[in-house]
Amino acid sequence: MRAVIATFLIILSAAAQQLDPIIEAARAGAALYSQSIPNYLVTRTTTRYQAPVGVIDWKQTDSVSAEVISQENHEVYSDIRIDGKPSKELPREGVWSNGEFSTLLEEILNPKHRAVFKNGQLDATGSRPAWRYRFEIDRKHSGWDMIGDIGPHLRMSIAPAYAGVIWIDRETGKVLRIEKSARNIPRRFPLQQIESSTDYSLVTIGEQNYMLPTHTETITCTRQDRTCFKNETVFENYRKFDASAHITYEK
């Protein structure tokens, strides 16, 4: 019995030594962040580009702007404009991303997703000194959901394994930037390459400051017609949303 207990204690000790205090602090901060962030309004503008695979010559296809209400992890779009013209709905053609920016920290830092962090190094992003880590998340624990058309009136949903890099502010312990790219995408899925980056900055909502996404870039490439798409999104004018207002969420 003593030998069994001793072995068990050794295993616990080894696991404890593997916990990185910087990552654990970032996880704790992300958990508090998700609970403390208020309902807000933000102006989102996405400029979309297109180019053949292997040709770095992006041609702008359109620009989509909207007012976005974020309330309890739901997003509601209003005042949608495509190339400056009012639209009743978001674009149906091309590639579009929404919703994941508000949950990205939870997706990577929540222990349930079993991200493996390694190679912590001193670095910087923008003007901020930072810690830089590589990370990997396997398919079983992935929270990166994607939907693609694979035929007339037929869609395919996947949550692939992915890997990337995360930058954590050395002074505050808050996340400054995340890059990620999908791995082992099923061959039936229409996209063969999916990668994105998100930059966070300090913004004021009401009388409090929060680290929120201010710029994102997503690049995807199709399998059949070998076309790549790039979406550059800017988030501006964050402000508090009155939670007493009535909102109806679509399914």
VOBA-1610 file (N, C-alpha, C; in pm, whole numbers, padded with zeros to 5 digits, always signed):
BEGIN
Met+00083-00121+00000Met+00000+00000+00000Met+00086+00126+00000Arg+00194+00124+00080Arg+00282+00241+00084Arg+00345+00268-00053Ala+00384+00160-00122Ala+00446+00177-00254Ala+00347+00238-00352Val+00220+00195-00344Val+00118+00248-00433Val+00097+00396-00405Ile+00088+00433-00277Ile+00069+00573-00241Ile+00188+00657-00285Ala+00310+00605-00266Ala+00429+00678-00306Ala+00430+00703-00456Thr+00393+00601-00535Thr+00388+00616-00680Thr+00285+00721-00719Phe+00168+00717-00654Phe+00062+00812-00682Phe+00107+00955-00654Leu+00179+00974-00544Leu+00229+01107-00509Leu+00332+01156-00608Ile+00415+01066-00657Ile+00516+01103-00756Ile+00449+01150-00885Ile+00343+01079-00926Ile+00270+01117-01048Ile+00208+01254-01032Leu+00145+01279-00915Leu+00086+01409-00889Leu+00191+01519-00891Ser+00307+01491-00834Ser+00413+01590-00830Ser+00462+01625-00970Ala+00478+01523-01055Ala+00523+01547-01192Ala+00421+01630-01269Ala+00290+01599-01247Ala+00186+01676-01316Ala+00188+01820-01271Ala+00208+01842-01141Ala+00210+01978-01089Ala+00326+02058-01148Gln+00440+01992-01169Gln+00556+02061-01224Gln+00533+02102-01369Gln+00444+02032-01438Gln+00419+02063-01578Gln+00327+02184-01596Leu+00257+02226-01489Leu+00169+02341-01499Leu+00252+02468-01514Asp+00227+02539-01621Asp+00300+02662-01647Asp+00226+02777-01579Pro+00289+02850-01489Pro+00220+02957-01417Pro+00167+03067-01509Ile+00234+03092-01621Ile+00188+03196-01713Ile+00059+03153-01781Ile+00056+03026-01827Ile-00066+02973-01890Ile-00179+02965-01789Glu-00150+02919-01667Glu-00255+02908-01565Glu-00311+03045-01530Ala-00227+03147-01525Ala-00275+03282-01497Ala-00363+03332-01611Ala-00322+03302-01734Ala-00403+03342-01850Ala-00537+03271-01850Arg-00538+03143-01809Arg-00664+03068-01800Arg-00756+03129-01695Ala-00700+03162-01581Ala-00781+03224-01475Ala-00837+03357-01521Gly-00754+03436-01590Gly-00800+03565-01641Gly-00909+03549-01745Ala-00896+03448-01832Ala-00998+03425-01936Ala-01131+03384-01874Ala-01125+03303-01766Ala-01248+03261-01699Ala-01319+03381-01636Leu-01243+03469-01572Leu-01303+03590-01515Leu-01355+03683-01623Tyr-01282+03688-01733Tyr-01320+03773-01846Tyr-01458+03737-01897Ser-01483+03607-01917Ser-01610+03563-01972Ser-01726+03595-01880Gln-01699+03603-01751Gln-01805+03631-01655Gln-01827+03781-01635Ser-01724+03861-01657Ser-01731+04003-01623Ser-01767+04092-01741Ile-01747+04044-01863Ile-01769+04132-01977Ile-01917+04165-01990Pro-01951+04292-02008Pro-02093+04330-02016Pro-02149+04306-02156Asn-02280+04317-02168Asn-02341+04318-02300Asn-02297+04445-02372Tyr-02262+04433-02500Tyr-02209+04551-02568Tyr-02254+04557-02713Leu-02236+04675-02769Leu-02255+04701-02911Leu-02118+04731-02972Val-02098+04688-03096Val-01973+04718-03164Val-02000+04729-03313Thr-01925+04816-03378Thr-01935+04829-03524Thr-01833+04736-03587Arg-01881+04645-03671Arg-01794+04547-03736Arg-01791+04574-03887Thr-01670+04583-03941Thr-01653+04602-04085Thr-01559+04495-04138Thr-01609+04416-04232Thr-01530+04308-04292Thr-01507+04335-04440Thr-01381+04344-04478Thr-01345+04359-04619Thr-01302+04223-04672Arg-01364+04179-04780Arg-01339+04045-04832Arg-01261+04051-04963Tyr-01165+03956-04975Tyr-01077+03950-05092Tyr-01077+03809-05150Gln-01024+03799-05270Gln-01019+03670-05338Gln-00895+03664-05426Ala-00837+03543-05439Ala-00719+03525-05525Ala-00704+03376-05556Pro-00643+03341-05670Pro-00615+03200-05699Pro-00516+03143-05598Val-00523+03013-05574Val-00428+02948-05484Val-00285+02971-05535Gly-00196+03010-05446Gly-00055+03029-05481Gly-00022+03164-05541Val-00124+03250-05560Val-00101+03382-05618Val-00134+03487-05512Ile-00033+03561-05466Ile-00056+03663-05363Ile-00092+03793-05431Asp-00214+03798-05482Asp-00263+03917-05551Asp-00411+03930-05518Trp-00438+03976-05395Trp-00575+03982-05345Trp-00656+04089-05416Lys-00773+04051-05466Lys-00867+04144-05528Lys-00988+04159-05437Gln-01021+04283-05400Gln-01134+04304-05312Gln-01264+04269-05383Thr-01351+04194-05313Thr-01481+04157-05370Thr-01593+04241-05313Asp-01589+04271-05183Asp-01690+04357-05123Asp-01649+04396-04982Ser-01728+04482-04920Ser-01708+04523-04782Ser-01843+04516-04711Val-01846+04448-04596Val-01970+04426-04523Val-01957+04490-04385Ser-02048+04581-04353Ser-02046+04643-04221Ser-02179+04618-04151Ala-02175+04622-04017Ala-02297+04600-03940Ala-02276+04645-03797Glu-02385+04674-03729Glu-02384+04695-03585Glu-02414+04560-03521Val-02327+04518-03428Val-02342+04386-03367Val-02367+04401-03217Ile-02474+04339-03171Ile-02504+04332-03028Ile-02455+04198-02978Ser-02370+04200-02874Ser-02326+04077-02810Ser-02390+04071-02671Gln-02476+03974-02653Gln-02547+03959-02526Gln-02552+03813-02488Glu-02484+03778-02378Glu-02483+03641-02327Glu-02441+03543-02436Asn-02332+03578-02506Asn-02273+03495-02611Asn-02363+03477-02733His-02465+03559-02746His-02545+03564-02868His-02506+03690-02945Glu-02513+03681-03076Glu-02485+03797-03160Glu-02606+03829-03245Val-02643+03957-03248Val-02753+04004-03331Val-02700+04115-03421Tyr-02723+04101-03552Tyr-02673+04198-03650Tyr-02786+04293-03692Ser-02750+04420-03703Ser-02845+04519-03753Ser-02770+04620-03839Asp-02845+04702-03912Asp-02787+04804-04000Asp-02679+04741-04089Ile-02712+04628-04152Ile-02617+04559-04239Ile-02604+04636-04371Arg-02480+04655-04412Arg-02454+04724-04539Arg-02347+04648-04617Ile-02372+04627-04744Ile-02277+04562-04834Ile-02234+04664-04938Asp-02106+04698-04936Asp-02053+04805-05019Asp-02133+04935-05000Gly-02169+04960-04876Gly-02239+05084-04841Gly-02388+05082-04863Lys-02441+04978-04927Lys-02584+04972-04955Lys-02655+04885-04850Pro-02770+04931-04799Pro-02842+04855-04697Pro-02878+04716-04746Ser-02868+04618-04656Ser-02903+04479-04689Ser-02985+04422-04574Lys-03081+04336-04607Lys-03165+04275-04505Lys-03096+04158-04436Glu-02988+04108-04496Glu-02921+03992-04438Glu-02772+03994-04470Leu-02699+03911-04397Leu-02556+03896-04423Leu-02536+03825-04555Pro-02420+03840-04618Pro-02397+03779-04750Pro-02406+03626-04745Arg-02467+03570-04846Arg-02479+03424-04857Arg-02364+03362-04936Glu-02305+03440-05024Glu-02196+03390-05107Glu-02061+03413-05039Gly-01963+03329-05077Gly-01829+03345-05024Gly-01816+03291-04883Val-01713+03337-04813Val-01680+03289-04679Val-01719+03394-04576Trp-01782+03350-04468Trp-01822+03442-04362Trp-01796+03379-04227Ser-01748+03459-04131Ser-01722+03412-03995Ser-01795+03502-03898Asn-01857+03440-03798Asn-01919+03520-03693Asn-01932+03437-03566Gly-01936+03508-03453Gly-01961+03442-03325Gly-01838+03391-03254Glu-01737+03345-03331Glu-01626+03279-03265Glu-01531+03375-03195Phe-01533+03502-03232Phe-01436+03596-03174Phe-01463+03620-03025Ser-01590+03618-02986Ser-01623+03641-02846Ser-01595+03520-02759Thr-01580+03401-02819Thr-01557+03279-02742Thr-01420+03219-02767Leu-01334+03290-02841Leu-01205+03234-02880Leu-01117+03203-02759Leu-01113+03292-02660Leu-01031+03267-02543Leu-01075+03141-02471Glu-01205+03125-02454Glu-01258+03006-02388Glu-01226+02880-02468Glu-01231+02893-02599Glu-01205+02780-02687Glu-01064+02725-02670Ile-00968+02812-02643Ile-00828+02770-02634Ile-00783+02750-02489Leu-00826+02838-02399Leu-00772+02836-02264Leu-00854+02752-02165Asn-00977+02720-02197Asn-01054+02635-02107Asn-00991+02495-02103Pro-00960+02443-01982Pro-00893+02312-01972Pro-00968+02199-02040Lys-01100+02212-02058Lys-01176+02102-02119Lys-01135+02077-02264His-01073+02176-02329His-01030+02158-02467His-00890+02097-02477Arg-00827+02075-02364Arg-00700+02002-02354Arg-00591+02057-02447Ala-00581+02188-02456Ala-00474+02246-02537Ala-00338+02213-02475Val-00244+02178-02562Val-00107+02150-02519Val-00021+02270-02556Phe+00035+02336-02455Phe+00118+02455-02477Phe+00266+02417-02462Lys+00349+02476-02547Lys+00492+02444-02541Lys+00574+02559-02597Asn+00705+02551-02570Asn+00802+02646-02623Asn+00771+02791-02585Gly+00744+02815-02456Gly+00722+02951-02410Gly+00849+03034-02425Gln+00838+03148-02495Gln+00955+03232-02521Gln+00919+03378-02504Leu+01019+03458-02473Leu+01001+03602-02469Leu+00984+03655-02611Asp+00888+03743-02629Asp+00860+03797-02762Asp+00788+03930-02743Ala+00733+03982-02848Ala+00654+04105-02841Ala+00555+04104-02955Thr+00442+04171-02934Thr+00345+04192-03041Thr+00295+04335-03031Gly+00297+04405-03142Gly+00271+04547-03136Gly+00383+04613-03057Ser+00347+04691-02958Ser+00448+04755-02873Ser+00456+04690-02735Arg+00390+04573-02718Arg+00382+04511-02588Arg+00476+04392-02576Pro+00561+04389-02472Pro+00640+04267-02444Pro+00544+04153-02408Ala+00574+04034-02458Ala+00480+03923-02440Ala+00554+03790-02427Trp+00479+03692-02376Trp+00521+03553-02381Trp+00456+03488-02502Arg+00532+03411-02575Arg+00483+03347-02697Arg+00485+03196-02680Tyr+00369+03132-02698Tyr+00357+02987-02684Tyr+00295+02927-02810Arg+00343+02811-02847Arg+00274+02730-02947Arg+00173+02641-02875Phe+00064+02610-02944Phe-00035+02522-02883Phe-00095+02428-02989Glu-00151+02318-02940Glu-00219+02221-03026Glu-00344+02171-02954Ile-00451+02151-03030Ile-00575+02094-02977Ile-00619+01983-03073Asp-00643+01863-03021Asp-00680+01751-03107Asp-00828+01759-03146Arg-00864+01677-03243Arg-01001+01682-03297Arg-01105+01649-03190Lys-01073+01557-03101Lys-01169+01513-02999Lys-01210+01628-02909His-01119+01722-02884His-01147+01832-02791His-01163+01966-02861Ser-01171+01964-02993Ser-01180+02088-03069Ser-01314+02159-03046Gly-01308+02291-03042Gly-01429+02372-03035Gly-01441+02467-03151Trp-01359+02445-03255Trp-01359+02532-03373Trp-01457+02474-03474Asp-01580+02522-03473Asp-01687+02467-03557Asp-01691+02535-03693Met-01707+02453-03798Met-01713+02504-03934Met-01824+02433-04010Ile-01887+02507-04102Ile-01992+02452-04186Ile-01961+02486-04331Gly-01970+02386-04420Gly-01943+02409-04561Gly-02043+02337-04649Asp-02073+02395-04766Asp-02164+02333-04862Asp-02091+02226-04941Ile-02144+02103-04941Ile-02083+01993-05016Ile-02173+01945-05129Gly-02282+02013-05152Gly-02373+01977-05259Gly-02498+02062-05251Pro-02587+02049-05351Pro-02712+02126-05348Pro-02792+02093-05221His-02819+02195-05141His-02898+02180-05019His-02836+02079-04922Leu-02704+02063-04928Leu-02637+01968-04840Leu-02515+02034-04778Arg-02510+02030-04645Arg-02400+02094-04573Arg-02327+01994-04485Met-02201+02025-04459Met-02117+01939-04374Met-02060+02023-04261Ser-02069+01971-04139Ser-02018+02040-04022Ser-01899+01964-03966Ile-01790+02035-03935Ile-01671+01971-03878Ile-01616+02057-03764Ala-01536+01994-03680Ala-01459+02063-03576Ala-01321+01999-03577Pro-01231+02047-03663Pro-01102+01980-03685Pro-01001+02008-03575Ala-00899+01925-03572Ala-00782+01955-03488Ala-00716+02081-03543Tyr-00649+02154-03456Tyr-00579+02273-03504Tyr-00463+02306-03412Ala-00376+02392-03463Ala-00257+02435-03389Ala-00235+02582-03415Gly-00154+02644-03330Gly-00131+02787-03350Gly-00034+02845-03249Val-00041+02976-03236Val+00047+03050-03147Val-00037+03150-03068Ile-00003+03167-02940Ile-00073+03263-02855Ile+00030+03355-02790Trp+00000+03485-02786Trp+00087+03583-02721Trp+00017+03634-02595Ile+00088+03631-02482Ile+00032+03673-02354Ile+00114+03789-02300Asp+00048+03899-02266Asp+00114+04019-02217Asp+00195+03988-02091Arg+00323+04026-02091Arg+00410+03995-01978Arg+00373+04075-01853Glu+00311+04190-01871Glu+00277+04274-01755Glu+00141+04239-01696Thr+00041+04220-01782Thr-00096+04201-01733Thr-00142+04056-01735Gly-00073+03971-01812Gly-00115+03832-01823Gly-00234+03812-01916Lys-00274+03917-01987Lys-00388+03907-02079Lys-00341+03868-02219Val-00429+03803-02293Val-00397+03758-02428Val-00397+03877-02524Leu-00291+03886-02605Leu-00277+03996-02701Leu-00306+03952-02845Arg-00274+03828-02877Arg-00291+03782-03016Arg-00301+03629-03018Ile-00383+03578-03109Ile-00396+03434-03130Ile-00392+03406-03280Glu-00309+03312-03320Glu-00308+03261-03457Glu-00341+03112-03451Lys-00419+03064-03548Lys-00451+02921-03549Lys-00477+02875-03692Ser-00452+02746-03716Ser-00476+02687-03848Ser-00525+02544-03831Ala-00621+02505-03914Ala-00681+02373-03904Ala-00587+02266-03957Arg-00597+02146-03900Arg-00517+02032-03943Arg-00606+01914-03980Asn-00558+01833-04073Asn-00627+01709-04112Asn-00774+01734-04143Ile-00801+01831-04229Ile-00939+01861-04269Ile-00990+01746-04356Pro-01110+01693-04328Pro-01164+01583-04409Pro-01169+01619-04557Arg-01138+01523-04644Arg-01131+01550-04788Arg-01268+01584-04847Arg-01375+01542-04782Arg-01509+01576-04832Arg-01543+01723-04807Phe-01473+01785-04711Phe-01504+01923-04678Phe-01456+02013-04791Pro-01531+02118-04828Pro-01495+02199-04946Pro-01370+02284-04929Leu-01326+02308-04806Leu-01208+02391-04782Leu-01089+02303-04747Gln-00974+02331-04808Gln-00854+02254-04778Gln-00756+02329-04687Gln-00777+02458-04672Gln-00692+02540-04585Gln-00779+02639-04510Ile-00760+02645-04376Ile-00836+02737-04292Ile-00742+02789-04184Glu-00722+02918-04182Glu-00635+02976-04079Glu-00686+03115-04044Ser-00657+03159-03922Ser-00705+03290-03879Ser-00611+03348-03774Ser-00621+03480-03757Ser-00547+03551-03653Ser-00640+03655-03592Thr-00624+03677-03461Thr-00707+03774-03390Thr-00619+03858-03298Asp-00632+03989-03307Asp-00558+04082-03221Asp-00653+04142-03119Tyr-00606+04150-02995Tyr-00684+04208-02886Tyr-00622+04341-02843Ser-00708+04435-02804Ser-00662+04564-02753Ser-00752+04606-02638Leu-00703+04699-02559Leu-00779+04749-02446Leu-00883+04848-02495Val-01011+04821-02467Val-01119+04911-02506Val-01202+04945-02383Thr-01266+05060-02387Thr-01348+05106-02275Thr-01495+05086-02307Ile-01565+05018-02215Ile-01709+05001-02225Ile-01768+05054-02094Gly-01851+05157-02104Gly-01898+05222-01982Gly-01781+05292-01916Glu-01750+05251-01794Glu-01638+05309-01721Glu-01527+05208-01696Gln-01536+05090-01759Gln-01438+04985-01738Gln-01361+04955-01866Asn-01239+04903-01849Asn-01156+04865-01963Asn-01157+04713-01979Tyr-01161+04668-02103Tyr-01164+04525-02133Tyr-01072+04497-02252Met-01010+04378-02252Met-00933+04334-02369Met-01030+04262-02463Leu-01051+04320-02581Leu-01148+04266-02675Leu-01087+04264-02816Pro-01142+04179-02904Pro-01089+04175-03041Pro-01106+04310-03111Thr-01002+04354-03178Thr-01009+04477-03256Thr-00975+04454-03404His-00909+04342-03434His-00874+04313-03574His-00860+04162-03591Thr-00917+04109-03697Thr-00902+03967-03729Thr-00876+03950-03878Glu-00812+03840-03910Glu-00789+03804-04050Glu-00809+03654-04065Thr-00889+03616-04163Thr-00916+03475-04190Thr-00884+03445-04336Ile-00810+03337-04359Ile-00777+03294-04495Ile-00823+03150-04512Thr-00898+03126-04619Thr-00945+02991-04652Thr-00921+02965-04800Cys-00898+02838-04835Cys-00877+02800-04975Cys-00963+02678-05006Thr-01028+02681-05122Thr-01117+02572-05162Thr-01040+02459-05230Arg-01101+02341-05233Arg-01038+02224-05296Arg-01061+02221-05446Gln-01184+02242-05491Gln-01217+02216-05631Gln-01171+02326-05725Asp-01213+02450-05699Asp-01174+02557-05793Asp-01045+02627-05753Arg-00982+02580-05642Arg-00852+02629-05597Arg-00849+02782-05592Thr-00944+02834-05514Thr-00953+02978-05491Thr-00936+03005-05343Cys-00864+03112-05310Cys-00845+03151-05171Cys-00925+03277-05141Phe-00973+03285-05018Phe-01051+03399-04973Phe-00987+03456-04846Lys-00984+03588-04838Lys-00931+03654-04718Lys-01035+03753-04667Asn-01065+03742-04538Asn-01155+03837-04472Asn-01077+03915-04367Glu-01074+04045-04382Glu-01012+04132-04281Glu-01124+04207-04208Thr-01129+04190-04076Thr-01237+04248-03998Thr-01182+04345-03894Val-01246+04460-03883Val-01211+04560-03783Val-01332+04580-03692Phe-01307+04579-03560Phe-01412+04606-03460Phe-01385+04743-03399Glu-01484+04832-03407Glu-01467+04969-03360Glu-01589+05014-03280Asn-01567+05121-03203Asn-01677+05186-03133Asn-01751+05090-03040Tyr-01677+05023-02954Tyr-01741+04941-02851Tyr-01818+05033-02755Arg-01938+04994-02718Arg-02013+05068-02617Arg-02111+04974-02549Lys-02155+05016-02431Lys-02240+04931-02349Lys-02379+04920-02409Phe-02435+04799-02401Phe-02570+04775-02451Phe-02665+04761-02332Asp-02777+04829-02338Asp-02876+04824-02230Asp-02943+04688-02230Ala-02914+04608-02129Ala-02966+04471-02123Ala-03116+04467-02106Ser-03180+04579-02072Ser-03324+04579-02054Ser-03398+04582-02188Ala-03325+04608-02296Ala-03387+04609-02427Ala-03427+04468-02465His-03528+04458-02549His-03581+04326-02588His-03515+04280-02718Ile-03463+04158-02718Ile-03401+04101-02836Ile-03462+03964-02862Thr-03490+03934-02988Thr-03537+03801-03026Thr-03426+03732-03102Tyr-03382+03615-03057Tyr-03273+03543-03122Tyr-03330+03444-03223Glu-03268+03441-03342Glu-03306+03342-03441Glu-03238+03210-03410Lys-03301+03100-03446Lys-03241+02968-03423Lys-03124+02948-03517
//
